[in-house]
Amino acid sequence: MLLAADYLYEVAEKITSNDLKTIKKVGINPTYITDTYNLKAS
């Protein structure tokens, strides 16, 4: 499993401003981010 920081770097280009607002609201939650981008990627 990738480290959260590495994963964020990988998906940084895909993160929209709306995603950033959500991340700020919930805090950096690696599980949330991983689940979100796994769903988008599949």
N, C-alpha and C positions, 0 to 999 in steps of 0.2 A: 504493500500500500504506500502510495506517495505521501510524503509529508505535506501538511496543509499549505505551507509556504510554496513548495514546489508546484503543488496543484494550482494554487492561485496564479502563479506565474504562467503556467500552461494555459489557463483559461482567461487570462487578463484581457485579451483582445475581444473575447466574447461577452464580457460583462457589460451590460447596459447601465445607463444612469439609474433606471428603475431598480435593477439588481443591487446597485451600490446603496440606494436608499434603504432597501430591505436589509442588507448586510449591516448597515449602520444601526438600524432599528433593533435587530436581534443580536448584534455583536458578531464577531468572527466565530462561526460555529462550523468546524470542518465537516461534520456529518451533514448539516444542512446544505452546505456548498457542494459536497460530493454527491449527495442525493439529487440536488437540483440539476447539476451538470451531467450526471449519468442519465437522467431522464431526457434532457435536451439532446444528448449525444445519440441516444438510442432511437 
